[in-house]
Amino acid sequence: MLAAREAKGVTDVAIARCEQISPFPSDKVQEDIIKYKNADVVWCQEEPKNAGGWTYARPRIVTAARDVRPLQPTYAGRAPLAAASTGSANHSAKELQKFLDEALG
């Protein structure tokens, strides 16, 4: 994300990493929501949608934000897959570029 943001020259996107999602760091998420009060929240992950933290984190992000503002985070990442990867480095690189472009708007 950082390298893609830099390469594209994007200066209006903040990136917050969530290193541990359980227990969920609601206080830290709320601090970022307050700090970036007009920002959209996009969950970005390299794993397929059904294998990463998105389904766990999404409702917790909404709960962390509820005392600050209504929030509906969106997802940028790989589509749900039965396997951890497509098995094609070329296809994987295209997927990665696509969701990085989505995340960085």
Phi and psi in degrees as GROMACS dihedral restraints (atoms count N, CA, C in turn):
[ dihedral_restraints ]
;  ai    aj    ak    al  type     phi  dphi    fc
    3     4     5     6     1   -62.1    20    10
    4     5     6     7     1   -46.1    20    10
    6     7     8     9     1   -64.1    20    10
    7     8     9    10     1   -41.3    20    10
    9    10    11    12     1   -66.4    20    10
   10    11    12    13     1   -40.9    20    10
   12    13    14    15     1   -61.5    20    10
   13    14    15    16     1   -44.2    20    10
   15    16    17    18     1   -65.5    20    10
   16    17    18    19     1   -46.0    20    10
   18    19    20    21     1   -61.5    20    10
   19    20    21    22     1   -35.5    20    10
   21    22    23    24     1   -84.3    20    10
   22    23    24    25     1    -8.7    20    10
   24    25    26    27     1    70.9    20    10
   25    26    27    28     1    25.8    20    10
   27    28    29    30     1   -76.7    20    10
   28    29    30    31     1   128.3    20    10
   30    31    32    33     1  -120.7    20    10
   31    32    33    34     1    -1.6    20    10
   33    34    35    36     1  -114.0    20    10
   34    35    36    37     1    25.6    20    10
   36    37    38    39     1  -125.7    20    10
   37    38    39    40     1   123.0    20    10
   39    40    41    42     1   -94.3    20    10
   40    41    42    43     1   146.4    20    10
   42    43    44    45     1  -121.0    20    10
   43    44    45    46     1   125.5    20    10
   45    46    47    48     1  -120.0    20    10
   46    47    48    49     1   129.3    20    10
   48    49    50    51     1   -95.1    20    10
   49    50    51    52     1   142.1    20    10
   51    52    53    54     1  -115.5    20    10
   52    53    54    55     1    95.2    20    10
   54    55    56    57     1   -74.5    20    10
   55    56    57    58     1   -29.6    20    10
   57    58    59    60     1  -135.8    20    10
   58    59    60    61     1   124.1    20    10
   60    61    62    63     1  -104.1    20    10
   61    62    63    64     1    -6.2    20    10
   63    64    65    66     1  -140.7    20    10
   64    65    66    67     1   118.0    20    10
   66    67    68    69     1   -67.0    20    10
   67    68    69    70     1   146.5    20    10
   69    70    71    72     1   -69.6    20    10
   70    71    72    73     1   133.8    20    10
   72    73    74    75     1   -82.4    20    10
   73    74    75    76     1    64.1    20    10
   75    76    77    78     1   -55.0    20    10
   76    77    78    79     1   -39.2    20    10
   78    79    80    81     1   -63.7    20    10
   79    80    81    82     1   -41.1    20    10
   81    82    83    84     1   -69.2    20    10
   82    83    84    85     1   -40.5    20    10
   84    85    86    87     1   -63.6    20    10
   85    86    87    88     1   -43.5    20    10
   87    88    89    90     1   -62.2    20    10
   88    89    90    91     1   -39.7    20    10
   90    91    92    93     1   -59.0    20    10
   91    92    93    94     1   -43.1    20    10
   93    94    95    96     1   -68.3    20    10
   94    95    96    97     1   -36.9    20    10
   96    97    98    99     1   -65.0    20    10
   97    98    99   100     1   -38.6    20    10
   99   100   101   102     1   -68.2    20    10
  100   101   102   103     1   -44.9    20    10
  102   103   104   105     1   -62.2    20    10
  103   104   105   106     1   -41.0    20    10
  105   106   107   108     1  -111.0    20    10
  106   107   108   109     1    65.7    20    10
  108   109   110   111     1   -62.9    20    10
  109   110   111   112     1   -22.3    20    10
  111   112   113   114     1  -106.4    20    10
  112   113   114   115     1     5.6    20    10
  114   115   116   117     1   -83.5    20    10
  115   116   117   118     1   146.1    20    10
  117   118   119   120     1   -77.3    20    10
  118   119   120   121     1   151.5    20    10
  120   121   122   123     1  -110.0    20    10
  121   122   123   124     1   123.4    20    10
  123   124   125   126     1  -122.7    20    10
  124   125   126   127     1   122.4    20    10
  126   127   128   129     1   -86.2    20    10
  127   128   129   130     1   122.5    20    10
  129   130   131   132     1  -120.7    20    10
  130   131   132   133     1   129.2    20    10
  132   133   134   135     1  -144.7    20    10
  133   134   135   136     1   149.2    20    10
  135   136   137   138     1   -82.6    20    10
  136   137   138   139     1   -26.7    20    10
  138   139   140   141     1   -68.7    20    10
  139   140   141   142     1   159.0    20    10
  141   142   143   144     1   -58.2    20    10
  142   143   144   145     1   154.6    20    10
  144   145   146   147     1   -54.1    20    10
  145   146   147   148     1   -37.4    20    10
  147   148   149   150     1   -86.5    20    10
  148   149   150   151     1     2.2    20    10
  150   151   152   153     1  -116.9    20    10
  151   152   153   154     1   -16.3    20    10
  153   154   155   156     1   -96.1    20    10
  154   155   156   157     1  -160.0    20    10
  156   157   158   159     1   -88.2    20    10
  157   158   159   160     1    -1.9    20    10
  159   160   161   162     1   -53.4    20    10
  160   161   162   163     1   -52.9    20    10
  162   163   164   165     1   -66.8    20    10
  163   164   165   166     1   -26.4    20    10
  165   166   167   168     1   -79.5    20    10
  166   167   168   169     1   -44.1    20    10
  168   169   170   171     1   -77.7    20    10
  169   170   171   172     1   -34.9    20    10
  171   172   173   174     1   -52.2    20    10
  172   173   174   175     1   -55.7    20    10
  174   175   176   177     1   -65.2    20    10
  175   176   177   178     1   -26.9    20    10
  177   178   179   180     1   -74.5    20    10
  178   179   180   181     1   -32.8    20    10
  180   181   182   183     1   -65.4    20    10
  181   182   183   184     1   -45.1    20    10
  183   184   185   186     1   -58.6    20    10
  184   185   186   187     1   -45.0    20    10
  186   187   188   189     1   -64.8    20    10
  187   188   189   190     1   -41.6    20    10
  189   190   191   192     1   -62.8    20    10
  190   191   192   193     1   -30.2    20    10
  192   193   194   195     1   -87.9    20    10
  193   194   195   196     1   -17.3    20    10
  195   196   197   198     1   -59.2    20    10
  196   197   198   199     1   -29.2    20    10
  198   199   200   201     1   -82.8    20    10
  199   200   201   202     1    -6.9    20    10
  201   202   203   204     1  -105.4    20    10
  202   203   204   205     1   -54.6    20    10
  204   205   206   207     1  -168.2    20    10
  205   206   207   208     1   156.5    20    10
  207   208   209   210     1   -64.7    20    10
  208   209   210   211     1   139.0    20    10
  210   211   212   213     1  -147.1    20    10
  211   212   213   214     1   134.3    20    10
  213   214   215   216     1  -126.0    20    10
  214   215   216   217     1    92.6    20    10
  216   217   218   219     1   -63.0    20    10
  217   218   219   220     1   150.3    20    10
  219   220   221   222     1  -113.7    20    10
  220   221   222   223     1   169.9    20    10
  222   223   224   225     1  -114.7    20    10
  223   224   225   226     1   135.4    20    10
  225   226   227   228     1  -130.9    20    10
  226   227   228   229     1   115.2    20    10
  228   229   230   231     1   174.8    20    10
  229   230   231   232     1  -168.4    20    10
  231   232   233   234     1   -72.3    20    10
  232   233   234   235     1   150.6    20    10
  234   235   236   237     1   -66.9    20    10
  235   236   237   238     1   163.3    20    10
  237   238   239   240     1   -58.9    20    10
  238   239   240   241     1   138.7    20    10
  240   241   242   243     1  -136.9    20    10
  241   242   243   244     1   150.6    20    10
  243   244   245   246     1   -76.1    20    10
  244   245   246   247     1   -24.7    20    10
  246   247   248   249     1  -114.4    20    10
  247   248   249   250     1   163.8    20    10
  249   250   251   252     1   -69.1    20    10
  250   251   252   253     1   -22.4    20    10
  252   253   254   255     1  -151.7    20    10
  253   254   255   256     1   168.6    20    10
  255   256   257   258     1   -79.1    20    10
  256   257   258   259     1   -19.0    20    10
  258   259   260   261     1    88.8    20    10
  259   260   261   262     1    -0.3    20    10
  261   262   263   264     1  -122.2    20    10
  262   263   264   265     1   117.5    20    10
  264   265   266   267     1   -61.7    20    10
  265   266   267   268     1   -37.9    20    10
  267   268   269   270     1   -64.4    20    10
  268   269   270   271     1   -47.1    20    10
  270   271   272   273     1   -64.1    20    10
  271   272   273   274     1   -42.0    20    10
  273   274   275   276     1   -61.1    20    10
  274   275   276   277     1   -41.8    20    10
  276   277   278   279     1   -64.8    20    10
  277   278   279   280     1   -39.0    20    10
  279   280   281   282     1   -65.5    20    10
  280   281   282   283     1   -42.2    20    10
  282   283   284   285     1   -61.0    20    10
  283   284   285   286     1   -45.9    20    10
  285   286   287   288     1   -58.4    20    10
  286   287   288   289     1   -48.2    20    10
  288   289   290   291     1   -62.1    20    10
  289   290   291   292     1   -39.5    20    10
  291   292   293   294     1   -61.9    20    10
  292   293   294   295     1   -48.6    20    10
  294   295   296   297     1   -78.0    20    10
  295   296   297   298     1   -23.8    20    10
  297   298   299   300     1   -67.0    20    10
  298   299   300   301     1   -40.0    20    10
  300   301   302   303     1   -61.9    20    10
  301   302   303   304     1   -42.0    20    10
  303   304   305   306     1   -62.9    20    10
  304   305   306   307     1   -45.0    20    10
  306   307   308   309     1   -66.9    20    10
  307   308   309   310     1   -35.3    20    10
  309   310   311   312     1   -90.8    20    10
  310   311   312   313     1    -0.5    20    10
